[in-house]
Structures are given as structure tokens and as C-alpha cells.
Amino acid sequence: MVKRLFAQAYLWVLLLLLYSPILIIIIYSFTEAKVLGNWSGFSTHLYTSLFKNSVHHSLMNALINTVTIALIAATVSTLLGSIAAIGIFNLKARAYKAISFVNSIPILNGDIITGISLFLLFVSLGVSQGYVTVVLAHITFCTPYVVLSVLPRLKQMNPNIYEAALDLGATPLQALRKVIVPEILPGMISGFMLALTLSIDDFAVTVFTIGNEGLETLSTYIYADARKGGLTPELRPLSSIIFVVVLALLMVINYRAGRTKKK
Amino acid sequence: MKRLILFLSSRKSWTLPYILFSAVFVVIPLLLIAVYAFTDDNGHLTFANFEKFFEHPEAINTFVYSIGIAIITTVVCIALGYPAAWILSNSKLNRSRAMIVLFILPMWVNILVRTLATVALFDFCSIPLGEGALIFGMVYNFIPFMIYPIYNTLQKMDQSYIEAAQDLGANPVQVFLRVVFPLSMPGVMSGVMMVFMPTISTFAIAELLTMNNIKLFGTTIQENINNSMWNYGVALSLIMLLLIAATSLFNTDDKDNSNEGGGLW
């Protein structure tokens, strides 16, 4: 009992430490002061000004770019990765190993190497950098994670079901749609969510592939802001909102997952 | 021809789009890194970029210093994260499955915003923005990446090994040191990969945490690329690539357990 209390206390202290920066953002989103850390009385001014489109046009643009890039990149990499995973799963050991190795490269490399290598690619090909190159770059580092989330589902699947579907007269495409896809769907969903997270949070790869034609995502916007010395105050309410929404979403997902497990 | 048709209609051929994609966006770019690292501005073959690195104590110092900071960060992450992962995976000590989600959630706030908030926190507690702040900031940012893989391996671990060890007379310390810890090594290793390399290579974060006082290797690379010294910057990133290759050699053993991302949801 004492041990349990002690263990729980440890977890909560660690969580408190982890969350203290986020708490600071949330607390200071309710004040008007320009500099994070100054308190000039309670106010919801920042929240209202965040949604006045005219005032923070560039911030909203950056947010929209971030979200659309993440949605496109996550969708494409989920499709590409799932199809690839089905193919990889059917390969012989040697080819399987070779492709798994290539697949793990973007994961191990780290953002900066991926970013620089793609930067060199686009420069060498003479492609002008912008929205499309950022999306392609994000697909590059997201797809491996999708492959890795779908493969275990395929391994768990009973291979006979697919054969049975074929024997019973299904075409390979029908068998894919009615047998394989439902089996790997949870893996595809977790791969999609992971890709979405990675893409939204990415900074290093984006910086190297975004070019200099004025396109901004949240990360590059914040970086430029921070270099100028001060963070746009409206970022505080924006981050707080994102955080609370994600927290709520995760709670719901977790609650539902917990319920289905009990059944 | 017949074999080609046979291949195209088999499910193996489904790898083709991805193979093409990886060739263009993963393999060729890496080759380009090698090409740029060994050429000069005019495209002539040269070792000058590497000579420059070895002749400049500043760059080497940054490199060694970054490795040092990364080692300390990784050790602190293991020291703080392992007990947390162990408690989280132990049903006697922690009944709520949702707790692990709480440890992953901070990753959803943009890393730069989080870093700036950490700076504000340090300011608030009047902690000087130096080496200590840098390491703590890195630990803040990367500890979820250490806790999660360790938690995963601990959770998948076959409990009967522990029971067997107990039956054979091991005390709790022995059980931990000789059974639990060795079995959780794959998780620790992938945690190390997720913390060690990013600490060296992440730029911007170190700048923000120390108000530009301390530079890590990632910043050096980025500055060179930004100042159009592409070849030198790329040579530096090739050096880092070799370091990554060296560290990942330690991590090749079990392809099946580690690295399987997803799972978060």
C-alpha cells in the first residue's frame, strides 16, 4: 500500500514537472501582456483577438497550412504505407529485410538529415520549393511509421481467411476490400494518427523544404517569431486550445477503447 | 514477359510504388549528401570539407560537446523515465491505463512553443539559462520518447519469467537486475535512439533554451546551410549520419519487438 502510494506520487511529480511549461502557457493566455511571463491582470483579450481574422491573418494562414499539409501527408502516407505493407508482408526473407532497412532509414536519420537530403534533392532537380515540396517531405518521413503500424496487424492475421475468400470465388480485389482491409484497419488508423502528429509537430524537415516564397507553417512561424525576440501573444491561446482539444479527444478515445476491451 | 505479368498480378508487386517512392525520396537524397560532401562549389571532387572540419577546433568542440550533452540527457531520461515506465506497466502499482496517455500528451504542443514556455518557467524560477537549463529543457522535450518504448517492452514481457525467478529464490533486487532489466533492453535501446540523436541534431531548441549562448551540432549544420556553405554543411551532416549508423548498429537485434511505432492509440 505504501509502495503504491509512493509510486503514484512519483508519477504525479513527474507529470507535474512535464506539464508545468504547458500550464504556464495556459495561465498566461489569460492576460494581455506581450511577453510570456508578465502578468497584467486577467483578460480574455488574446482569445478574442485570435479569432478576429484581420488582426492575425498570417498566424491563421500558418495554422491552416499546418493542418492541410498534415491531412494531405497523413492520408497519402497511410495509403502508400498500407499498400506497401501488404506487399512487404508477402516478400521473401531477403527482400523483406532489404525493404525494412530502407523503411527504417527516415526513422533513424533524424529530422535534420532528412531535411537536408530532401533539400539537396529538390535543389538538384531544380524544383522550386513550396507547399508541394513540404507535403512530399512529410510523406517521406511519415510513411515508414504507417508501414510499421500496419505490418504487425498483417502478422497477426490468419492467412487462411484470405485464401478462403479466393477459394469461395472472390476476386483478389474483393478479398482485399472485404478481408484484408478490415483486419488491418486499426493499424491504418494508428498509422494515420501518428503521421498526423508527426507532421503537425515537425519543424526541421519543414524548414529545409519550405523555400523562401513566404509560405509558413506554425513551426516556422513560431521559429521566425522567436528569433525576432518575442512570441506573438496570440500563440498562447492558440496552443492552449490545441492542447485542450487534443486532451479531450484522447480522453474520449481512451474511454471508448477501455469500454470495448471490457466487452 | 509472362513472368512480368505474373509478378504484376501478385501481391509482391504492391511494394513497387513504395520502392519507387523510397528510391527517389530516401535513397537518392542520401547519395546526394555523399556527393555534396565530397565536392566543392564547382562540383569538383575534394576532401576540403572534411579537412576544414578537422582543422577547425570550434566545429570539433561543438561536436564533442553535443555528444556530451546528449549522453547526459539520455542518462537523465533513463534515470527518470525507467522507474516511471516500470510503475506504469506494473498493475499492482498503477491501475489506470490512461496514465501513459498523460505522459505522451505534451508532445502535442508544438515543440518550439513548449521550449519557449520552459524558458519562461526557468525565468520565473530565476534559474540561469545555461548548461543546466539546456539539459533540463532537453529532458523535458524528450523524456516521453524514453518512457513509451520502455513501457511497451515491459508490458509485453512474459510475467512467468519473473515468477520463475522468484520461485528459484531470487530476491526482488535480483529479479529486477537479472530478469526484468535485461528483458527490457530493447525498449531502453530504442528509447536511447529516440533521445540521443535528436538531442545532438535538433537545432533551434538549444538556441532558444540558452539565448544563443550554447550551440549544438545541429545548429552548426543549419547555420552553414543557411549561409550557403552547402558543401561544408552537408559534410557535417554526413559525419552525423555516420554517428547515427554507428549507434543504430547496437540496435539491430530484434526487428520484431522494437520500433513498431503506432501503438500510441
Interface residues (C-beta under 8 A of the other chain):
Chain A: K3 R4 A7 Q8 Y10 L11 L14 L15 L17 L18 Y19 S20 P21 I22 I24 I25 Y28 L36 G37 L80 G81 I83 A84 I86 G87 I88 N90 L91 A95 I99 S100 V102 N103 S104 I105 P106 I107 L108 N109 G110 D111 I112 I113 T114 I116 S117 L118 F119 L120 L121 S124 L136 A137 I139 T140 T143 Y145 V147 L148 S149 L151 P152 P172 G187 I189 S190 G191 M193 L194 T197 I200 D201 F203 A204 V207 F208 L218 S219 I222 Y223 A226 L231 L235 S239 I242 F243 V246 L247 L250 M251 I253 N254 G258
Chain B: S9 S10 R11 K12 S13 W14 T15 L16 P17 Y18 I19 F21 S22 V24 F25 V26 V27 I28 P29 L30 L32 I33 Y36 L80 P83 A84 I87 L88 N90 K92 L93 N94 R97 A98 M99 V101 L102 F103 L105 P106 M107 W108 V109 N110 I111 L112 V113 R114 L116 A117 T118 A120 L121 D123 F124 Y140 I143 P144 M193 M197 P198 S201 T202 F203 A204 L208 G218 I221 Q222 I225 W230 G233 V234 S237 M240 L241 I244 S248 K255 N259 E260 G261 G262 G263 L264 W265
